[in-house]
Amino acid sequence: MGVGKSTVGRRLAKRLGLDFIDTDTAIEDANGGTSAAEVFERHGERAYRDGERRVVARLINGQVRVIATGGGAFVDPDTRRLLTERAITVWLDAPVELLAERTGRRDTRPLLRDGNRAEVLGRLARERAPAYAEAHIHVTSSTASHGEVVNRIVEALSEWLDK
């Protein structure tokens, strides 16, 4: 949440000459333009994650592309299994303090509306880290520019593919 998945994903896709899809946008399209946050709030996290898993399953079939998932998608065991078995997964990481600063710019994230933003993000990071650690590649974005993060991902992809 706030790590830059969508921005970095778009730039990575452009660099690799691939299409880019954000699962939040795909969920919004599937729900008649209703925002992902509103779908989440209206139907709850479980229903949202079920829909997200169906979207991911559809997106990983067919052409090669860059897909940015929501921060909680990879925590769902079925979604994580789909992704790790049929895609190359990247854990884009950043310090909690930076995430709190970035997510404070907009109030569109349902999980961050209640409580101290930094505390919630810290708790989510701790809870999600074991699942995220199953990603094929781990890149820390920290305060690097988006271009530098893309360079790091391309380098890590190259190394991973050479294994």
NUFI-949471 format. One record per residue: y, x, z of N, C-alpha, C, O in turn; residue number from 0; residue in three letters. Coordinates in nm, 2 decimals. Example, Ala and Ser with C-alpha at 12.3 -4.5 7.8 and 13.67 -1.06 7.14 Angstrom:
<rs>
     n.v     n.u     n.w    ca.v    ca.u    ca.w     c.v     c.u     c.w     o.v     o.u     o.w  num  residuo
   -0.57    1.32    0.78   -0.45    1.23    0.78   -0.33    1.32    0.78   -0.33    1.42    0.85    0      ALA
   -0.22    1.28    0.71   -0.11    1.37    0.71    0.00    1.29    0.79    0.11    1.34    0.80    1      SER
</rs>
This chain:
<rs>
     n.v     n.u     n.w    ca.v    ca.u    ca.w     c.v     c.u     c.w     o.v     o.u     o.w  num  residuo
   -0.12    0.08    0.00    0.00    0.00    0.00    0.12    0.09    0.00    0.15    0.15    0.10    0      MET
    0.19    0.09   -0.11    0.32    0.17   -0.12    0.29    0.31   -0.16    0.39    0.39   -0.16    1      GLY
    0.17    0.35   -0.20    0.14    0.49   -0.23    0.18    0.52   -0.38    0.19    0.64   -0.41    2      VAL
    0.21    0.42   -0.46    0.25    0.44   -0.59    0.14    0.42   -0.70    0.15    0.47   -0.81    3      GLY
    0.04    0.34   -0.66   -0.07    0.32   -0.75   -0.03    0.26   -0.89   -0.07    0.31   -0.99    4      LYS
    0.06    0.16   -0.89    0.10    0.10   -1.01    0.19    0.20   -1.10    0.17    0.21   -1.22    5      SER
    0.29    0.26   -1.04    0.38    0.35   -1.11    0.30    0.47   -1.16    0.31    0.51   -1.28    6      THR
    0.22    0.53   -1.07    0.14    0.65   -1.12    0.04    0.61   -1.22    0.01    0.68   -1.31    7      VAL
   -0.03    0.49   -1.20   -0.13    0.44   -1.29   -0.07    0.42   -1.43   -0.13    0.46   -1.53    8      GLY
    0.05    0.37   -1.44    0.11    0.35   -1.57    0.14    0.48   -1.64    0.11    0.50   -1.76    9      ARG
    0.19    0.58   -1.56    0.22    0.71   -1.62    0.09    0.78   -1.66    0.09    0.85   -1.76   10      ARG
   -0.01    0.77   -1.58   -0.14    0.83   -1.61   -0.20    0.77   -1.74   -0.24    0.85   -1.82   11      LEU
   -0.19    0.64   -1.75   -0.24    0.58   -1.87   -0.17    0.63   -1.99   -0.23    0.65   -2.10   12      ALA
   -0.04    0.63   -1.98    0.04    0.68   -2.10    0.00    0.82   -2.13   -0.02    0.86   -2.25   13      LYS
   -0.01    0.91   -2.03   -0.05    1.05   -2.05   -0.19    1.06   -2.12   -0.21    1.15   -2.21   14      ARG
   -0.28    0.97   -2.08   -0.41    0.98   -2.14   -0.43    0.89   -2.26   -0.54    0.90   -2.33   15      LEU
   -0.33    0.82   -2.30   -0.33    0.74   -2.42   -0.42    0.61   -2.40   -0.49    0.57   -2.49   16      GLY
   -0.42    0.56   -2.28   -0.51    0.45   -2.24   -0.42    0.33   -2.20   -0.30    0.34   -2.17   17      LEU
   -0.48    0.21   -2.21   -0.41    0.09   -2.15   -0.41    0.10   -2.00   -0.50    0.16   -1.94   18      ASP
   -0.31    0.03   -1.94   -0.30    0.02   -1.80   -0.30   -0.12   -1.76   -0.24   -0.21   -1.82   19      PHE
   -0.38   -0.15   -1.65   -0.38   -0.29   -1.59   -0.37   -0.28   -1.44   -0.45   -0.20   -1.38   20      ILE
   -0.29   -0.36   -1.38   -0.28   -0.37   -1.24   -0.35   -0.50   -1.20   -0.32   -0.60   -1.25   21      ASP
   -0.44   -0.49   -1.11   -0.52   -0.60   -1.07   -0.43   -0.71   -1.01   -0.47   -0.83   -1.03   22      THR
   -0.33   -0.68   -0.94   -0.24   -0.78   -0.89   -0.18   -0.86   -1.00   -0.17   -0.99   -0.99   23      ASP
   -0.14   -0.80   -1.11   -0.09   -0.87   -1.23   -0.19   -0.96   -1.29   -0.17   -1.07   -1.33   24      THR
   -0.32   -0.90   -1.30   -0.43   -0.98   -1.36   -0.46   -1.10   -1.27   -0.49   -1.21   -1.32   25      ALA
   -0.45   -1.09   -1.14   -0.47   -1.20   -1.05   -0.36   -1.30   -1.07   -0.38   -1.42   -1.07   26      ILE
   -0.23   -1.26   -1.08   -0.12   -1.35   -1.10   -0.14   -1.42   -1.23   -0.12   -1.55   -1.24   27      GLU
   -0.18   -1.36   -1.34   -0.21   -1.42   -1.47   -0.32   -1.53   -1.45   -0.31   -1.64   -1.51   28      ASP
   -0.42   -1.49   -1.38   -0.53   -1.59   -1.36   -0.49   -1.71   -1.27   -0.56   -1.81   -1.27   29      ALA
   -0.38   -1.70   -1.20   -0.34   -1.80   -1.11   -0.21   -1.87   -1.16   -0.12   -1.91   -1.08   30      ASN
   -0.19   -1.87   -1.29   -0.08   -1.94   -1.35    0.06   -1.87   -1.32    0.16   -1.94   -1.32   31      GLY
    0.06   -1.74   -1.29    0.19   -1.68   -1.27    0.22   -1.67   -1.12    0.33   -1.62   -1.08   32      GLY
    0.14   -1.73   -1.03    0.17   -1.73   -0.89    0.15   -1.58   -0.84    0.06   -1.52   -0.88   33      THR
    0.25   -1.54   -0.76    0.24   -1.40   -0.72    0.11   -1.37   -0.64    0.06   -1.46   -0.57   34      SER
    0.07   -1.24   -0.65   -0.05   -1.20   -0.57   -0.03   -1.23   -0.43   -0.12   -1.27   -0.36   35      ALA
    0.09   -1.20   -0.38    0.12   -1.22   -0.23    0.10   -1.37   -0.20    0.05   -1.40   -0.09   36      ALA
    0.15   -1.45   -0.28    0.14   -1.60   -0.26    0.00   -1.65   -0.26   -0.05   -1.73   -0.18   37      GLU
   -0.08   -1.60   -0.36   -0.22   -1.63   -0.37   -0.29   -1.59   -0.24   -0.37   -1.66   -0.18   38      VAL
   -0.26   -1.47   -0.19   -0.32   -1.41   -0.07   -0.28   -1.50    0.05   -0.37   -1.54    0.13   39      PHE
   -0.16   -1.54    0.06   -0.11   -1.62    0.17   -0.17   -1.76    0.17   -0.21   -1.82    0.27   40      GLU
   -0.17   -1.82    0.05   -0.22   -1.96    0.03   -0.37   -1.97    0.05   -0.41   -2.07    0.11   41      ARG
   -0.45   -1.88    0.01   -0.59   -1.89    0.01   -0.66   -1.80    0.11   -0.78   -1.82    0.14   42      HIS
   -0.59   -1.70    0.17   -0.65   -1.61    0.27   -0.70   -1.49    0.20   -0.73   -1.48    0.08   43      GLY
   -0.72   -1.39    0.29   -0.77   -1.26    0.24   -0.91   -1.26    0.18   -0.93   -1.20    0.07   44      GLU
   -1.00   -1.34    0.24   -1.14   -1.34    0.18   -1.14   -1.40    0.04   -1.20   -1.34   -0.05   45      ARG
   -1.07   -1.51    0.02   -1.07   -1.57   -0.11   -1.00   -1.48   -0.21   -1.04   -1.46   -0.33   46      ALA
   -0.89   -1.41   -0.16   -0.82   -1.32   -0.25   -0.91   -1.20   -0.29   -0.91   -1.17   -0.41   47      TYR
   -0.98   -1.15   -0.20   -1.07   -1.03   -0.23   -1.18   -1.08   -0.32   -1.23   -1.00   -0.41   48      ARG
   -1.23   -1.20   -0.31   -1.34   -1.25   -0.40   -1.28   -1.26   -0.54   -1.35   -1.21   -0.64   49      ASP
   -1.16   -1.31   -0.56   -1.10   -1.32   -0.69   -1.07   -1.18   -0.74   -1.09   -1.16   -0.86   50      GLY
   -1.03   -1.09   -0.66   -1.00   -0.95   -0.70   -1.13   -0.89   -0.75   -1.12   -0.81   -0.85   51      GLU
   -1.24   -0.91   -0.68   -1.37   -0.85   -0.73   -1.40   -0.90   -0.86   -1.45   -0.83   -0.95   52      ARG
   -1.38   -1.03   -0.89   -1.41   -1.09   -1.02   -1.32   -1.03   -1.13   -1.37   -1.00   -1.24   53      ARG
   -1.20   -1.01   -1.10   -1.10   -0.95   -1.19   -1.15   -0.80   -1.22   -1.15   -0.76   -1.34   54      VAL
   -1.18   -0.73   -1.12   -1.23   -0.59   -1.14   -1.35   -0.59   -1.22   -1.36   -0.50   -1.31   55      VAL
   -1.45   -0.67   -1.19   -1.57   -0.68   -1.27   -1.54   -0.70   -1.42   -1.61   -0.64   -1.51   56      ALA
   -1.45   -0.79   -1.45   -1.41   -0.82   -1.59   -1.34   -0.70   -1.65   -1.37   -0.66   -1.77   57      ARG
   -1.25   -0.63   -1.57   -1.17   -0.52   -1.63   -1.25   -0.40   -1.66   -1.22   -0.32   -1.75   58      LEU
   -1.36   -0.37   -1.58   -1.44   -0.25   -1.60   -1.54   -0.26   -1.71   -1.61   -0.17   -1.74   59      ILE
   -1.55   -0.38   -1.76   -1.64   -0.40   -1.88   -1.56   -0.38   -2.01   -1.45   -0.43   -2.02   60      ASN
   -1.61   -0.30   -2.10   -1.54   -0.28   -2.22   -1.47   -0.15   -2.23   -1.52   -0.05   -2.19   61      GLY
   -1.35   -0.16   -2.28   -1.28   -0.03   -2.31   -1.24    0.05   -2.19   -1.23    0.00   -2.08   62      GLN
   -1.22    0.18   -2.21   -1.18    0.27   -2.10   -1.03    0.24   -2.08   -0.95    0.23   -2.18   63      VAL
   -0.99    0.23   -1.96   -0.85    0.21   -1.92   -0.82    0.26   -1.78   -0.91    0.29   -1.71   64      ARG
   -0.70    0.26   -1.75   -0.65    0.29   -1.61   -0.63    0.16   -1.54   -0.55    0.08   -1.59   65      VAL
   -0.69    0.14   -1.42   -0.68    0.02   -1.35   -0.62    0.06   -1.21   -0.68    0.14   -1.14   66      ILE
   -0.52   -0.01   -1.17   -0.47    0.01   -1.03   -0.51   -0.12   -0.95   -0.48   -0.23   -0.99   67      ALA
   -0.58   -0.09   -0.85   -0.63   -0.20   -0.76   -0.54   -0.22   -0.64   -0.46   -0.13   -0.61   68      THR
   -0.55   -0.33   -0.58   -0.47   -0.35   -0.45   -0.53   -0.26   -0.34   -0.65   -0.21   -0.36   69      GLY
   -0.45   -0.23   -0.24   -0.50   -0.13   -0.14   -0.63   -0.17   -0.07   -0.70   -0.09   -0.02   70      GLY
   -0.65   -0.30   -0.06   -0.77   -0.35    0.01   -0.90   -0.37   -0.08   -1.01   -0.39   -0.03   71      GLY
   -0.88   -0.35   -0.21   -0.99   -0.38   -0.30   -1.11   -0.29   -0.27   -1.22   -0.33   -0.27   72      ALA
   -1.08   -0.16   -0.25   -1.19   -0.06   -0.24   -1.26   -0.07   -0.10   -1.37   -0.02   -0.09   73      PHE
   -1.20   -0.14   -0.01   -1.26   -0.17    0.12   -1.38   -0.27    0.11   -1.47   -0.26    0.18   74      VAL
   -1.37   -0.36    0.01   -1.47   -0.46   -0.01   -1.59   -0.38   -0.07   -1.59   -0.32   -0.17   75      ASP
   -1.71   -0.39    0.00   -1.83   -0.31   -0.04   -1.87   -0.34   -0.18   -1.91   -0.25   -0.26   76      PRO
   -1.87   -0.47   -0.22   -1.91   -0.51   -0.36   -1.82   -0.45   -0.46   -1.86   -0.40   -0.57   77      ASP
   -1.69   -0.47   -0.44   -1.59   -0.41   -0.53   -1.60   -0.26   -0.54   -1.59   -0.20   -0.65   78      THR
   -1.61   -0.20   -0.42   -1.63   -0.05   -0.42   -1.75   -0.01   -0.50   -1.74    0.09   -0.58   79      ARG
   -1.86   -0.08   -0.48   -1.98   -0.04   -0.56   -1.96   -0.06   -0.71   -2.00    0.03   -0.78   80      ARG
   -1.90   -0.17   -0.75   -1.87   -0.18   -0.89   -1.79   -0.07   -0.95   -1.82   -0.01   -1.05   81      LEU
   -1.69   -0.03   -0.87   -1.60    0.07   -0.92   -1.66    0.21   -0.92   -1.65    0.29   -1.01   82      LEU
   -1.73    0.25   -0.81   -1.79    0.38   -0.80   -1.91    0.40   -0.90   -1.94    0.51   -0.94   83      THR
   -1.98    0.29   -0.93   -2.09    0.30   -1.03   -2.05    0.29   -1.17   -2.12    0.35   -1.26   84      GLU
   -1.93    0.23   -1.20   -1.89    0.21   -1.34   -1.76    0.26   -1.38   -1.71    0.24   -1.49   85      ARG
   -1.70    0.34   -1.29   -1.56    0.40   -1.32   -1.55    0.53   -1.25   -1.63    0.56   -1.16   86      ALA
   -1.44    0.60   -1.28   -1.40    0.72   -1.21   -1.29    0.67   -1.11   -1.19    0.62   -1.16   87      ILE
   -1.31    0.68   -0.98   -1.22    0.63   -0.89   -1.13    0.74   -0.83   -1.18    0.85   -0.80   88      THR
   -1.01    0.71   -0.80   -0.91    0.80   -0.75   -0.85    0.74   -0.62   -0.80    0.63   -0.62   89      VAL
   -0.86    0.81   -0.51   -0.79    0.77   -0.39   -0.66    0.84   -0.39   -0.65    0.97   -0.37   90      TRP
   -0.55    0.77   -0.41   -0.42    0.82   -0.41   -0.36    0.80   -0.27   -0.35    0.69   -0.22   91      LEU
   -0.34    0.91   -0.20   -0.31    0.91   -0.05   -0.16    0.95   -0.03   -0.11    1.03   -0.11   92      ASP
   -0.11    0.91    0.08    0.02    0.96    0.12    0.04    0.94    0.28   -0.03    0.86    0.33   93      ALA
    0.12    1.01    0.34    0.14    1.00    0.48    0.20    0.86    0.52    0.27    0.80    0.44   94      PRO
    0.15    0.81    0.63    0.19    0.68    0.68    0.35    0.66    0.68    0.40    0.55    0.65   95      VAL
    0.42    0.76    0.73    0.56    0.75    0.74    0.62    0.73    0.60    0.72    0.65    0.59   96      GLU
    0.57    0.79    0.50    0.62    0.77    0.36    0.59    0.63    0.32    0.67    0.57    0.25   97      LEU
    0.47    0.58    0.35    0.43    0.45    0.31    0.52    0.34    0.37    0.56    0.25    0.31   98      LEU
    0.55    0.37    0.50    0.64    0.27    0.57    0.77    0.27    0.51    0.83    0.16    0.50   99      ALA
    0.83    0.38    0.47    0.96    0.39    0.41    0.95    0.31    0.27    1.04    0.23    0.24  100      GLU
    0.85    0.34    0.19    0.84    0.28    0.06    0.82    0.13    0.07    0.88    0.05    0.00  101      ARG
    0.73    0.08    0.16    0.70   -0.06    0.17    0.81   -0.14    0.23    0.82   -0.26    0.23  102      THR
    0.90   -0.07    0.30    1.02   -0.13    0.37    1.12   -0.18    0.27    1.21   -0.25    0.31  103      GLY
    1.11   -0.14    0.15    1.21   -0.17    0.04    1.20   -0.32    0.00    1.30   -0.37   -0.05  104      ARG
    1.08   -0.37    0.01    1.06   -0.51   -0.03    0.97   -0.58    0.07    0.89   -0.52    0.14  105      ARG
    0.99   -0.71    0.09    0.91   -0.79    0.18    0.81   -0.87    0.11    0.80   -1.00    0.12  106      ASP
    0.72   -0.81    0.03    0.63   -0.89   -0.06    0.48   -0.86   -0.02    0.39   -0.90   -0.09  107      THR
    0.46   -0.80    0.09    0.32   -0.76    0.13    0.28   -0.84    0.25    0.33   -0.81    0.36  108      ARG
    0.19   -0.94    0.24    0.15   -1.02    0.35    0.10   -0.95    0.47    0.13   -0.99    0.58  109      PRO
    0.02   -0.84    0.45   -0.03   -0.77    0.57    0.07   -0.70    0.65    0.04   -0.66    0.76  110      LEU
    0.19   -0.68    0.60    0.30   -0.61    0.67    0.41   -0.70    0.73    0.50   -0.64    0.78  111      LEU
    0.39   -0.82    0.72    0.50   -0.91    0.76    0.50   -0.93    0.92    0.60   -0.96    0.97  112      ARG
    0.39   -0.91    0.98    0.38   -0.93    1.12    0.36   -0.79    1.19    0.27   -0.72    1.16  113      ASP
    0.44   -0.76    1.28    0.43   -0.64    1.36    0.51   -0.52    1.30    0.58   -0.53    1.20  114      GLY
    0.49   -0.41    1.37    0.56   -0.29    1.33    0.50   -0.23    1.20    0.38   -0.20    1.20  115      ASN
    0.58   -0.21    1.10    0.53   -0.17    0.97    0.45   -0.04    0.98    0.34   -0.03    0.92  116      ARG
    0.50    0.06    1.04    0.43    0.19    1.05    0.30    0.18    1.13    0.20    0.24    1.10  117      ALA
    0.30    0.10    1.24    0.18    0.08    1.31    0.07    0.01    1.23   -0.05    0.05    1.23  118      GLU
    0.11   -0.10    1.16    0.02   -0.17    1.07   -0.04   -0.08    0.97   -0.16   -0.08    0.94  119      VAL
    0.05    0.00    0.90    0.00    0.09    0.80   -0.09    0.20    0.85   -0.19    0.24    0.79  120      LEU
   -0.06    0.25    0.97   -0.14    0.35    1.04   -0.28    0.29    1.07   -0.38    0.36    1.04  121      GLY
   -0.28    0.17    1.12   -0.41    0.10    1.15   -0.49    0.08    1.02   -0.61    0.11    1.01  122      ARG
   -0.43    0.03    0.91   -0.49    0.01    0.79   -0.55    0.14    0.73   -0.66    0.14    0.68  123      LEU
   -0.47    0.25    0.74   -0.51    0.38    0.69   -0.64    0.42    0.76   -0.73    0.47    0.70  124      ALA
   -0.64    0.41    0.89   -0.76    0.45    0.97   -0.88    0.37    0.94   -0.99    0.42    0.92  125      ARG
   -0.86    0.23    0.93   -0.97    0.14    0.90   -1.02    0.17    0.75   -1.14    0.16    0.73  126      GLU
   -0.93    0.19    0.66   -0.97    0.20    0.52   -1.02    0.34    0.48   -1.09    0.35    0.38  127      ARG
   -0.99    0.44    0.55   -1.02    0.58    0.52   -1.17    0.60    0.49   -1.20    0.67    0.39  128      ALA
   -1.26    0.55    0.57   -1.40    0.58    0.54   -1.44    0.52    0.40   -1.52    0.58    0.33  129      PRO
   -1.39    0.40    0.36   -1.42    0.35    0.23   -1.35    0.43    0.12   -1.41    0.46    0.02  130      ALA
   -1.22    0.46    0.14   -1.15    0.54    0.04   -1.21    0.67    0.02   -1.21    0.73   -0.09  131      TYR
   -1.28    0.73    0.12   -1.34    0.86    0.11   -1.46    0.86    0.01   -1.50    0.97   -0.03  132      ALA
   -1.50    0.74   -0.03   -1.61    0.73   -0.13   -1.56    0.74   -0.27   -1.64    0.75   -0.36  133      GLU
   -1.43    0.75   -0.29   -1.37    0.77   -0.42   -1.42    0.90   -0.48   -1.44    1.00   -0.40  134      ALA
   -1.43    0.91   -0.61   -1.47    1.03   -0.67   -1.37    1.15   -0.65   -1.40    1.26   -0.64  135      HIS
   -1.24    1.11   -0.65   -1.13    1.20   -0.65   -1.03    1.16   -0.54   -1.01    1.04   -0.53  136      ILE
   -0.98    1.26   -0.47   -0.88    1.23   -0.37   -0.75    1.32   -0.40   -0.76    1.44   -0.41  137      HIS
   -0.64    1.25   -0.42   -0.52    1.32   -0.45   -0.41    1.27   -0.35   -0.39    1.15   -0.33  138      VAL
   -0.34    1.36   -0.29   -0.23    1.33   -0.20   -0.10    1.33   -0.28   -0.06    1.42   -0.35  139      THR
   -0.03    1.21   -0.27    0.10    1.20   -0.34    0.22    1.26   -0.26    0.31    1.32   -0.32  140      SER
    0.21    1.24   -0.13    0.32    1.29   -0.04    0.46    1.27   -0.10    0.49    1.16   -0.15  141      SER
    0.54    1.37   -0.11    0.67    1.36   -0.16    0.68    1.41   -0.31    0.79    1.43   -0.36  142      THR
    0.57    1.44   -0.37    0.57    1.49   -0.50    0.62    1.38   -0.60    0.61    1.26   -0.57  143      ALA
    0.68    1.43   -0.71    0.73    1.33   -0.81    0.61    1.26   -0.87    0.49    1.31   -0.86  144      SER
    0.63    1.15   -0.93    0.52    1.07   -1.00    0.46    1.16   -1.11    0.34    1.16   -1.12  145      HIS
    0.54    1.24   -1.18    0.49    1.32   -1.28    0.39    1.43   -1.22    0.29    1.46   -1.28  146      GLY
    0.43    1.49   -1.11    0.34    1.59   -1.05    0.21    1.52   -1.00    0.11    1.59   -1.01  147      GLU
    0.22    1.40   -0.95    0.10    1.33   -0.90    0.01    1.31   -1.02   -0.11    1.33   -1.01  148      VAL
    0.06    1.27   -1.13   -0.02    1.25   -1.26   -0.08    1.38   -1.29   -0.20    1.39   -1.33  149      VAL
   -0.01    1.49   -1.29   -0.06    1.62   -1.32   -0.18    1.65   -1.23   -0.28    1.70   -1.28  150      ASN
   -0.17    1.63   -1.10   -0.27    1.65   -1.00   -0.40    1.57   -1.04   -0.51    1.62   -1.03  151      ARG
   -0.38    1.44   -1.08   -0.49    1.36   -1.11   -0.56    1.41   -1.24   -0.68    1.41   -1.24  152      ILE
   -0.48    1.44   -1.34   -0.54    1.49   -1.46   -0.62    1.62   -1.44   -0.73    1.63   -1.49  153      VAL
   -0.57    1.71   -1.35   -0.64    1.83   -1.32   -0.77    1.80   -1.24   -0.88    1.85   -1.27  154      GLU
   -0.76    1.71   -1.15   -0.88    1.67   -1.07   -0.98    1.60   -1.16   -1.10    1.62   -1.14  155      ALA
   -0.94    1.51   -1.25   -1.03    1.45   -1.34   -1.10    1.55   -1.43   -1.22    1.54   -1.45  156      LEU
   -1.03    1.65   -1.48   -1.09    1.75   -1.56   -1.19    1.83   -1.48   -1.30    1.85   -1.53  157      SER
   -1.16    1.86   -1.36   -1.26    1.93   -1.27   -1.38    1.85   -1.25   -1.49    1.89   -1.25  158      GLU
   -1.36    1.72   -1.22   -1.47    1.63   -1.18   -1.56    1.61   -1.31   -1.68    1.60   -1.29  159      TRP
   -1.50    1.59   -1.42   -1.58    1.57   -1.55   -1.66    1.70   -1.58   -1.76    1.69   -1.65  160      LEU
   -1.61    1.81   -1.54   -1.68    1.94   -1.58   -1.80    1.97   -1.48   -1.87    2.06   -1.51  161      ASP
   -1.81    1.89   -1.38   -1.92    1.91   -1.29   -2.06    1.89   -1.35   -2.16    1.90   -1.29  162      LYS
</rs>
